[in-house]
Amino acid sequence: MGELEELCECSQSQISQFLKRMEYEDLVDKRRDGKYIFYRIKDERLFVLFETLSKIFSE
């Protein structure tokens, strides 16, 4: 199981779809290294959004 799968408690396919959508919306950059794809958030404000959502939904 990958790191994102563990953190999100989602399947690999759900995470893949989410990341593809984020790429489509120009929110992330990606780079391929062999069989791995690395994603990077383009706008640092998204970290604040994710932290806020995490706090709201983990209470």
Legacy VTK file of the C-alpha trace (Angstrom):
# vtk DataFile Version 3.0
C-alpha trace
ASCII
DATASET POLYDATA
POINTS 59 float
0.000 0.000 0.000
1.327 3.439 -0.909
1.760 6.387 1.408
-1.236 8.275 0.007
-3.426 5.194 0.207
-2.618 4.866 3.901
-3.074 8.544 4.671
-6.333 8.900 2.745
-7.720 5.437 3.392
-8.591 5.309 -0.319
-7.844 2.864 -3.082
-5.015 3.447 -5.530
-7.545 3.996 -8.305
-9.415 6.678 -6.317
-6.174 8.509 -5.602
-5.119 8.222 -9.252
-8.411 9.743 -10.409
-8.087 12.545 -7.863
-4.517 13.338 -8.942
-5.494 13.315 -12.617
-8.263 15.798 -11.844
-5.847 18.005 -9.898
-3.468 17.908 -12.858
-6.324 18.790 -15.230
-7.201 21.778 -13.004
-3.515 22.836 -13.082
-3.108 22.400 -9.322
-0.179 19.971 -9.456
2.928 19.293 -11.496
4.095 15.764 -12.131
7.315 14.125 -13.145
7.975 10.539 -14.040
10.955 8.584 -12.753
10.865 5.072 -14.144
7.652 3.435 -13.030
6.958 6.125 -10.426
5.153 9.426 -10.850
5.869 12.233 -8.409
3.337 15.016 -7.893
4.022 18.486 -6.525
1.406 20.986 -5.448
1.790 24.188 -7.468
0.021 26.603 -5.122
1.146 26.506 -1.500
-2.279 27.821 -0.412
-3.638 24.345 -1.104
-1.751 23.093 1.954
-3.811 25.454 4.105
-6.991 24.212 2.460
-6.050 20.558 3.006
-5.091 21.182 6.628
-8.402 22.953 7.255
-10.401 20.168 5.629
-8.482 17.592 7.628
-9.308 19.382 10.883
-12.972 19.674 9.973
-13.422 16.038 8.952
-11.251 14.433 11.616
-13.207 15.843 14.569
LINES 1 60
59 0 1 2 3 4 5 6 7 8 9 10 11 12 13 14 15 16 17 18 19 20 21 22 23 24 25 26 27 28 29 30 31 32 33 34 35 36 37 38 39 40 41 42 43 44 45 46 47 48 49 50 51 52 53 54 55 56 57 58
